[in-house]
Amino acid sequence: MKYRMFKGFSLFCRMARRLRWRKRTQTGATPAVFVWALALSSALLVSGCVSQAEAKEGTETPSRALVIAEQGNFSAGGAVISSAGEFDPKVPWFVPQGGQTRHGDHADVFYQIPAAANPYAMVFLHGYGQSRRSWQMTADGREGFSTIFLRQGYSVYLVDQPGRGEAGQTTAQTEINAAPDDQTWFTQFRIGLYPEYNEGVQFPRDAESLNQFFRMMTPDTGRVGEDAIVSAMSAVFDKSGEGVLFTHSAGGSPGWKTAMQNDRVKAVVAIEPAGFAFPEGETPENMPEGAGIPLDDFLKLTKIPIIVYFGDYIPDEEAEAFSQNFWRGVLETAKQWAEVVNRRGGDVTIIHLPEIGINGNTHFIMSDLNNQEIAGHLSAWLRQKGLK
C-alpha cells in the first residue's frame, strides 16, 4: 500500500515541478492543465490506498468505494458512583483515597453514517464473550454485516455492551477467568464437535481464520446486570434515532427489553437469540418461575416486525452432545414465543435456514461464508416491511 501511494505522490510532485517550470517560461500556461494534473494524481493516490483485506489473496474486493459522511464514537448510558471522604490533589495517583467518582456501566459505540443515508439506522448488539467485532470484518477477512448494510445506505451503530470490549469500565468488579476454553466455544457455536468440523459448514477451515475467530472472544470486565445493558441500549437509540435493532445470542434478551423501553426501535433482527420475553403466566416450563414480564410491556413487541434466524446442525431429536440439545431447546422456545406474540397481533417470522434451503450455518450466521446470501434474504424482508 505504501509503495503504491509513494508512486502516486512522486508522479504528482514531478508534474507539479513541470507545471511550475512552464509557468515561468510560458506566460500562457493554463490553469486547466494544473487542475487536470491534480485530479489525475489525486486519483492515483486514492487508488493506492488499498486495505489489507483487498490485498489479501483470495478475498473478495468490494465493487465500489464507501463514502462516509460522518463517523465517530460515543458512550451511552451508564452510572456514576462515589466514595466517601475528601480528595487531596497533592496525593500521588497510586495511593488510594476517597472523595472520588467513577463513571462506568455504559455502552461504547462506534458509528458510521454514509452519504445519502437511509432514514432508519441499524444498531448492532453482540452476544456472550463477544464485542462489536462480531458484526465487522469476518475472521477470514470478508465484510461483515455492518459493512454490507452500510453499503446499502444504512447508518450503522456498533455497540460494546457495558462491561465488554471498549466499554470495560464497570462499577462492580468481577474475577476474569483465564482458563483455556477455545474448544468449548468451537463446539457450543456449532462449528463442529471439536476437533471435527461439521460437514458442509459455512466456516472457513484454514488455521489462521480459526486463530482470528478465537481471538475475537473477550471477557466480562465487571458485574453488570441486564437492566444496565437495556438502559445503555435505549440511550444508543436516543442518539441514533429510529432504526432496526440487531441482536446476537445472549444479546437477545436485553434486545427485547430495549424494544419495549424505546419506541425508536422500529424492528428487531435477532440472530439465534438465547433468551425470550414471555408475558407473565405464559412462560414455558423450561424458564424459571417469575421470569415473565407484565403484559402491557410484552404487547409493545406486537407493534414492530421481528425476524429471528437460526442456522444449521440443530437436531430434530435428542442428541449426545449438550451443545446440540441446547440449541434444539432454544429453537423450540423461539417457536413457542413467536406463537404467543403473533396470537396477540404481532409480526414475528422464524427462519430456520435449512428449511428454506440454506445449509451449513453456525451460530455466527452474520459472519459465515454465505453471509452475503443471508444479508440478501434479510434485505428482502426489510424492503417488505418498509424499512429499506
N, C-alpha and C positions, 0 to 999 in steps of 0.2 A: 504494500500500500504506500509506504514512504517513497519507494523508488518511483512509482507512477506519479505521485504528487510532485516529486522533485523535477521530473522531466517536464511536467506541465508548467511549473513555476519557472524553470530555466528558459523554456520557449517564450513565456511571457516577457521575461527580462530581455532576451535578445531582440524581440520585436519592439519593445519599448525603446531600447537604445537606437535601433534603426529609425524609428519614427522621430526621435529627438534630433538625430543627425539630419533627416530630411527637412525638419522644420527649420534648422539652422541654415541649410543650403538651398532650400526651395521655399520661397515666400508663399507659394500657393498650396502648401500642404493642407489637405482637407481633414476636418475633424472626423469625417465618416470613416477614414482609414483607421484612426485610433480606436473608434468605437467597435469596428469590426474585429480588430486585434484583441481588444479587451474581452469581447464576447467569446471569441474562439478560445483564448487562454483560460477564461473562467470555466468554459465547458470542459476543457481538458482537466482542470483542477477538480471539478466535481466528479468527472468520470473516474478520476484516480482514487477517490475515496470509497473503496470497496470494503465492505465489512468482512470480518473473518468468516462469517457463515457463508457469504457469497463466494469467497475464495476457496473454501474447503471443497475438495474434490468430491463429487457425488451428491452435493446438496443442491436443492432447487433454488435458482436465483430468482428473486422477485421480479415480476414483469414490468414494474414501474416504481419510480421513486415515491416515497411517502412525503407529503407536505404537511408539516406540523405547524399549526398556528400558535399553539401555546403548550408548554409543558412545565411541570414543577412538582413540588412535594408539599405536603402539609400534614399536621397532626389533627386528629378528630376525636372529640370526646375526652374522656379521662377524668382523673381525680387529683386532688391536691391534699396531702396530709402534712401535719406539722408536729414538731417535737417541743416538749416543754423546756423552759429555760430561756437564757438570753444569749444571743450570738455575739461573739467577740471577734471582730475582723482582724485582730492582731495575732490570733492563734494560728499556728501552721495548719495547712489544709489536711494533713494526715492525722491530726489529733481530733477524735470525735468530740463534738459538743452539741448542745441543744439550741433551741431558738431558731430552728431552720424548717424549711418546707421541702417537699419532694413532689414533683409532678410525675405521674405515671398512669398506667392502665388506659392509655389512649391507643388509637389506631394510627399507623403511619401509612400515608397514601402517596403513591406516585401516579400522576395523571398525564395524559396526552390528549390534546384537542386538535383534530385535523381541520384543515381548511374546509369550508362549506360543510360543517358538521351536521349530522342528523340531530333533530331536536331531542331525541332520547339518548341519554348517556348509558354506559354499561359499567356496572360496579362489580368487581370480582373479589369473592371471599374464598380463601383456601381451606383445606381440611387439616386433619391432625398431623403433626410432625412436619408441616409444610409452611411455606411462605408464599408471597405473591409470585415467586418464580414458577409456581405450578402452571400459571397461565401465560408465561412469557416463552422464551425460546425453549424448545424441547431438548431432551438430553442428548440427542444426536444432531442438534444444530438447525432444526427446521423452525419455522414460525409457529408460535403458539396461538391460542385463541385471541389473546389481546391484540396481537398484530394483525391477525386475519380480519378481525372485525373493525380494527382501526382503518384498514384499507377499504372497508365498506362504508366509511364515513361516520362511524360511531366514536364519540369521545369515550376514553377508557379510564377507569379509576381502579388501580390495583392496590389492594389493601393487605397490609400485615396487621393481623388482629392483635389486640393487647396481649403482651407477654410473648410475642413471637417475632422473629426476624428483626427488622429495624424498629419495631415497637417494643423493644426489650425491657424498658424501664417500668417496673411494677411497684405497687405499694405493699405487697405481701410476698415474702421470699419463699422459695422452694428449693429442694435439692435437685440438681440436674444429674440425671442418670447417665453415666458414660459407659454402661455395659454394652458389649457388641450385640447388635440386633439386626444387621442388614438382611440376613436370610429370613428372619421372621417377616419383614415387610415385603420382601420379594414374594413370599407365599401369600400373605394377607391381601396384597394388592392384586393377586391373581395373574401375575406374570407367569407363574408356574408353580409346581411343587419342587422347591429347590432341591437339587441343582438343575432339575429338568425344566425347560420352558414348555408352556402349553403348546400343543400342536396348532400351527396356524396363527400364533399370537401376533398381534399388531404392535409388537415392541421390538426395537432394534436389538439384535443378538450379539453385536460386537462388544468387546470388553470395555472399550472407552465409554460407550453410551451407558453401560451399566454403572461404571465408575461415576460418571456425571450424575446419574439418577440417584445413587446412594448419597452423594454429596449435597443433594437438594434437601435432605432431611435436616430439620432444625428443631431444637428442644423448646419447651416452655421455660421461660426465664423467671417465672413467678406464679403465684396462685391467683388466677383471675377467674371470677365467676361469669356465668353466661350473661347475666344482666349487664355487666360492664361491656361485654362484646356487643350486645344488642344496642346499648346506648351509643357506643362508638360508631357502629354501622349506621345508625339513624343520623348521627352527626355528619357522616360522609354524604348521605343523600341530601342533607340540608345544603351542602356545598355543591354537589354535582347537579342538583335539580332532578326533574323527573327522569326515570330510567328503568333499565332492566337489571335485576339482581341475579348474578351468577353465584352459585354455591357449589362446593365440592365436599363430599364425605361428611366429616364432623362439622363443617360449616353449615350443614343443612338445618339443624335445629335452631341456632340463632338466626338463621336466614328467615325462617317462617315468622319468628317473633319480630324481626326487623320490618317485615312487610306489614305486620299488624300495627306496629308503632308509628310508621311513617308512610303517609299516603302518597309520597313521591315515588314509591316503588310501584311501577305500573305493570310489572310481570316478573316472574321468577323462572329461571332456568337452573334446575338442580341436577348435578351430576352425581349419581349414586349417593343421595343423602343418607346418613346413618341414623337420623332421628326425624320424628314427625310430631306435629302438634295436633292432638285429638281433643275434641270437646270433653268437658267433664261428664263422666258417666258412660262414655263410649270408647274408653281406652282398651286396646287389645289385652289379652291375658298375659302376654309377654312383657308388658310395660308395668312399671311399679305403680302401686296404688297411690292415688293422689297426683298422678302425673298429668292429668287433663288440665285444660285451660278453660276459662269462662267462655260460654257460648258466644257472647257478644264480640269477644276478641277473635274467636275462631271464624266467625262469619265474615270478617274482613278478608279472609283468604278466598272467599267465594266471589269477590268483586274484581279479581285480576286473573288473567290467563297464566297458567302454570304448566311447564313441561318438565318431565323427570326422565332422565336417561339412565339405563343400566346396560352394562357390557355383557361379555360372554363368560363362559365357564362357571355359570351358576346352575347347579344340578336341579333337576325336577324332583329327584328323590334324595333321601338321606345318603350322605357320602361319608367316607372315612375321615377326610380332612376337616378340621374345625373351620378353617377359613372358608371352605366351600359352603358348609352348612350355615355359617354366619350370614353370608350374603344371600343365601336362599331365604333365610328368615327375614332379612331386610326387604327383599323384593316382595315377599308375601305381604309384609306390613305396608309397603308402599301401595299395593293394590287395594288393600283394605282402606287405607287413608283416602285414596282417590275416590273410592266409592262413597265415603262419608261426606267429602267436600262436594262432589257432584250431585249427590242426593239433595243437597241444600242449595242447588242452583249454581254451583261453581263450575270451573272450566279447567280441569286437570287432565292432562294427557300423559300416560305412562308409556314410554318407549323402551321395550326390551329389544335391543338391536338385532339379536339373532332372529327374532320373529319377523323382522322386516328385511331379512336377507343380508344384514351387515354382521360379519363374523370376526372373531379374534380379538375383540377389545378387552382391555384390562380395566382396572379401577380408575385409571387415568385416561379416560376417553378423550379428553381435550388435548392430550399430547401424544396419543398413539399415532402409528404410522399413517392411519387413514383419517387424521383429524380434519383435513380439508373436506372430506366427504361428509363427516359429521357436521361440520360448520355449514355445509350446503343444505343439509336437511334442516338444520336449525334456522337458517336464513329464510327458507320457505315458510316455516312456522311463524317467524317474526313478521313476514310480509302478510300472511293470512290474518294476523292479529292487529294489523295496522301499526306496527312498530318499526317499519323499515321504509 
